[in-house]
Amino acid sequence: MNFLKRGLGIWQIMNSNIITDLIAKSGFDFTILDLEHGLHNTKTVQECVFAAKSNSLLTVARIPNSSYQDIVQLIDTGIDAILFPHIESISQLNEIIQKCLLPPFGKKSFSPFVTKYNYGDNHQELKEKLSIGILIESLKGIENAENLLKEPTVDFVYFGAYDLSVEIGKPGEIFNNEIINYLKILIAHSIQNKKKILAIYRNQKELDILLELGIELPVASVDTSHLMKKLKAETTNYHKTIN
């Protein structure tokens, strides 16, 4: 399964299916459920997947590591894609493939009695229909990106601007010239290998930059950030009004 050709996503840290429903009804195309920095676990991912599927919203799970048990349980929820962080080498990538795919392509175990296979009702359809994404967020990852993106089972790549900004000594400056140059390198390799790129933005100016560079899957920051900004705007407006 290939991921979206074009669309808008958002990071979802809050582990609520209501948040997923709000994201869907706000017009987003996909949500990234964060199990590394967010509050999610397999149970909350399953709940969010149910909410997403009822709204035709695609779901991505960013996992904290490549634990086989975590990967299998997440795939069984019926998640559309899994995003693997801190990818820097072909050996890491080969390990991921083995854990994600059924034989003969990998070594993942199979149970038909899970959400993914409609609890045993349609288990004869064994095609994985799972998109695999890699998060390149280090200088070593950028250096090895050309070979990493040649792997045919990788559908998309997420540009990890924040970790890169820390590595180059400019934490949080995710749109400085050096970071943009790394993004351009990743874009070139992605185009060559027909992969899609996800990249985060925080305001209209940054969105314009991503679109100008050819990013077709921008990510509109994080649910907690949007909520905080909206709440602050309301309190600021209230205090201005009463004063």
C-alpha positions as CSV (number, residue, x, y, z in Angstrom):
1,M,0.0,0.0,0.0
2,N,1.3,3.4,-0.9
3,F,0.7,6.3,1.4
4,L,-1.2,9.5,0.4
5,K,-0.1,11.3,-2.7
6,R,-1.0,14.6,-1.2
7,G,-2.6,15.7,2.0
8,L,-2.4,17.5,5.4
9,G,-1.5,15.8,8.6
10,I,-1.0,16.6,12.3
11,W,0.9,15.1,15.2
12,Q,-1.5,13.7,17.9
13,I,0.1,13.5,21.3
14,M,-3.1,13.4,23.3
15,N,-4.3,9.8,23.6
16,S,-8.0,10.4,23.0
17,N,-10.2,9.1,20.3
18,I,-12.2,12.3,20.7
19,I,-9.1,14.2,19.6
20,T,-8.9,11.9,16.6
21,D,-12.5,12.6,15.7
22,L,-12.0,16.3,16.0
23,I,-8.9,16.1,13.7
24,A,-10.9,14.2,11.2
25,K,-13.9,16.5,11.3
26,S,-11.6,19.5,10.9
27,G,-10.6,18.2,7.5
28,F,-7.2,16.6,8.0
29,D,-6.1,13.7,5.8
30,F,-4.0,11.9,8.4
31,T,-2.9,11.9,12.0
32,I,0.3,10.7,13.5
33,L,-0.2,9.0,16.8
34,D,2.9,9.5,18.8
35,L,4.0,6.6,21.0
36,E,7.5,8.1,21.5
37,H,6.9,11.5,23.0
38,G,3.1,11.3,23.3
39,L,0.8,9.5,25.7
40,H,-0.4,6.7,23.5
41,N,-0.2,2.9,23.9
42,T,-1.6,0.1,21.9
43,K,-5.0,0.4,23.5
44,T,-5.4,4.1,22.8
45,V,-4.1,3.6,19.3
46,Q,-6.8,1.0,18.7
47,E,-9.4,3.4,19.9
48,C,-8.1,6.2,17.7
49,V,-8.0,3.9,14.7
50,F,-11.7,3.1,15.2
51,A,-12.5,6.8,15.3
52,A,-10.3,7.5,12.3
53,K,-11.8,4.8,10.1
54,S,-15.3,6.0,10.8
55,N,-14.1,9.4,9.3
56,S,-11.9,8.1,6.5
57,L,-8.9,9.6,8.3
58,L,-5.6,7.8,7.7
59,T,-3.5,6.8,10.8
60,V,0.2,6.6,11.3
61,A,1.8,5.3,14.5
62,R,5.3,6.7,15.4
63,I,6.8,4.0,17.7
64,P,9.6,4.6,20.2
65,N,11.6,1.5,19.2
66,S,11.6,-1.6,17.0
67,S,10.3,-4.0,19.6
68,Y,8.7,-6.9,17.8
69,Q,5.8,-7.2,20.2
70,D,5.0,-3.5,19.9
71,I,5.1,-3.6,16.1
72,V,2.9,-6.7,15.8
73,Q,0.2,-5.4,18.2
74,L,0.1,-2.0,16.4
75,I,-0.2,-3.6,13.0
76,D,-3.1,-5.8,14.3
77,T,-5.0,-2.6,15.2
78,G,-5.5,-1.9,11.5
79,I,-3.2,1.1,11.6
80,D,-2.5,2.4,8.0
81,A,1.2,3.1,8.5
82,I,4.0,2.8,11.0
83,L,6.8,5.4,11.3
84,F,10.1,4.2,12.6
85,P,12.3,6.8,14.3
86,H,16.1,7.4,14.3
87,I,16.8,5.4,11.1
88,E,20.4,5.7,10.0
89,S,21.4,2.3,8.5
90,I,20.4,-0.4,6.1
91,S,20.7,-3.0,8.9
92,Q,18.1,-1.1,10.9
93,L,15.8,-1.0,7.9
94,N,16.2,-4.8,7.2
95,E,15.3,-5.5,10.8
96,I,12.1,-3.4,10.5
97,I,11.0,-5.2,7.3
98,Q,11.4,-8.6,8.9
99,K,9.2,-7.5,11.8
100,C,6.5,-5.8,9.7
101,L,5.8,-8.2,6.9
102,L,4.5,-11.7,6.7
103,P,6.5,-14.5,5.0
104,P,8.0,-14.7,2.4
105,F,9.0,-11.0,2.7
106,G,9.4,-10.9,6.5
107,K,8.9,-13.0,9.6
108,K,5.9,-11.4,11.3
109,S,3.5,-13.8,12.9
110,F,-0.2,-13.9,11.9
111,S,-3.5,-14.1,13.7
112,P,-6.7,-13.7,11.8
113,F,-8.7,-12.9,15.0
114,V,-7.7,-9.2,15.3
115,T,-9.2,-5.9,14.1
116,K,-7.0,-5.8,11.1
117,Y,-8.6,-8.9,9.7
118,N,-12.1,-8.2,10.9
119,Y,-11.8,-10.7,13.7
120,G,-11.3,-13.7,11.5
121,D,-14.0,-12.8,9.0
122,N,-11.8,-12.0,6.0
123,H,-8.4,-13.5,7.0
124,Q,-7.9,-14.9,3.5
125,E,-6.8,-11.4,2.4
126,L,-3.2,-11.6,3.6
127,K,-1.8,-8.6,1.7
128,E,-0.4,-6.4,4.4
129,K,-1.8,-3.1,3.2
130,L,0.6,-1.4,5.6
131,S,2.7,1.6,4.7
132,I,6.2,1.8,6.2
133,G,7.8,5.1,6.9
134,I,11.2,6.1,8.2
135,L,12.2,9.1,10.3
136,I,15.5,10.6,9.2
137,E,16.5,13.0,12.0
138,S,20.3,12.9,12.1
139,L,23.3,13.9,10.0
140,K,24.2,10.2,9.6
141,G,20.6,9.5,8.4
142,I,20.9,12.3,5.9
143,E,24.3,10.9,4.7
144,N,22.8,7.5,4.2
145,A,19.4,8.7,2.9
146,E,20.1,7.8,-0.7
147,N,20.6,4.1,0.1
148,L,17.8,4.0,2.7
149,L,15.3,5.3,0.2
150,K,16.2,2.8,-2.4
151,E,14.4,0.1,-0.3
152,P,11.2,-0.7,-2.2
153,T,9.2,-1.5,1.0
154,V,9.7,2.1,2.3
155,D,6.7,4.2,1.3
156,F,7.6,7.6,2.9
157,V,10.1,9.5,4.9
158,Y,9.6,12.0,7.7
159,F,12.1,14.8,7.9
160,G,13.1,15.1,11.6
161,A,14.0,18.8,11.7
162,Y,13.9,19.2,15.4
163,D,16.5,16.5,16.3
164,L,18.7,17.8,13.4
165,S,18.5,21.3,14.8
166,V,19.7,20.0,18.1
167,E,22.6,18.0,16.5
168,I,23.8,21.1,14.7
169,G,23.7,23.2,17.8
170,K,20.6,25.3,16.9
171,P,17.8,23.7,18.8
172,G,14.3,24.6,17.6
173,E,15.6,26.6,14.6
174,I,14.0,24.1,12.2
175,F,13.8,26.5,9.2
176,N,17.3,27.9,9.2
177,N,19.4,27.7,6.0
178,E,21.4,24.6,7.1
179,I,18.2,22.6,8.0
180,I,16.6,23.7,4.7
181,N,19.7,22.5,2.8
182,Y,19.4,19.1,4.5
183,L,15.7,19.0,3.6
184,K,16.6,19.7,0.0
185,I,19.0,16.8,0.0
186,L,16.3,14.5,1.3
187,I,13.8,15.8,-1.3
188,A,16.2,15.0,-4.1
189,H,16.7,11.4,-2.9
190,S,13.0,11.0,-2.4
191,I,12.1,12.2,-5.9
192,Q,14.7,9.9,-7.4
193,N,13.2,6.9,-5.5
194,K,9.6,8.0,-5.8
195,K,9.0,8.4,-2.0
196,K,6.8,10.9,-0.3
197,I,8.1,13.3,2.4
198,L,6.4,14.5,5.5
199,A,7.7,17.6,7.2
200,I,6.4,19.8,10.0
201,Y,5.5,23.5,9.9
202,R,4.2,25.9,12.6
203,N,2.9,28.9,10.7
204,Q,1.9,30.1,7.2
205,K,5.4,31.3,6.3
206,E,6.8,27.8,7.0
207,L,4.0,26.1,5.2
208,D,4.7,28.3,2.1
209,I,8.4,27.2,2.2
210,L,7.5,23.5,2.4
211,L,5.1,23.8,-0.5
212,E,7.5,25.8,-2.6
213,L,10.1,23.0,-2.0
214,G,7.6,20.4,-3.2
215,I,6.5,18.9,0.1
216,E,3.2,17.2,-0.7
217,L,2.5,15.9,2.9
218,P,3.0,18.8,5.3
219,V,2.3,18.3,9.0
220,A,0.6,21.1,10.9
221,S,2.5,20.9,14.1
222,V,1.0,19.1,17.2
223,D,-2.4,18.9,18.7
224,T,-1.2,20.2,22.1
225,S,0.4,23.2,20.5
226,H,-2.8,24.1,18.7
227,L,-4.9,23.8,21.8
228,M,-2.5,25.9,23.9
229,K,-2.4,28.7,21.3
230,K,-6.2,28.7,21.1
231,L,-6.6,28.8,24.8
232,K,-4.0,31.5,25.2
233,A,-5.7,33.6,22.6
234,E,-9.0,33.3,24.4
235,T,-7.5,34.4,27.8
236,T,-5.6,37.2,26.2
237,N,-8.7,38.5,24.5
238,Y,-10.7,38.2,27.7
239,H,-8.1,40.3,29.7
240,K,-7.9,42.9,26.9
241,T,-11.7,43.2,26.9
242,I,-12.2,43.6,30.7
243,N,-9.3,46.1,30.9
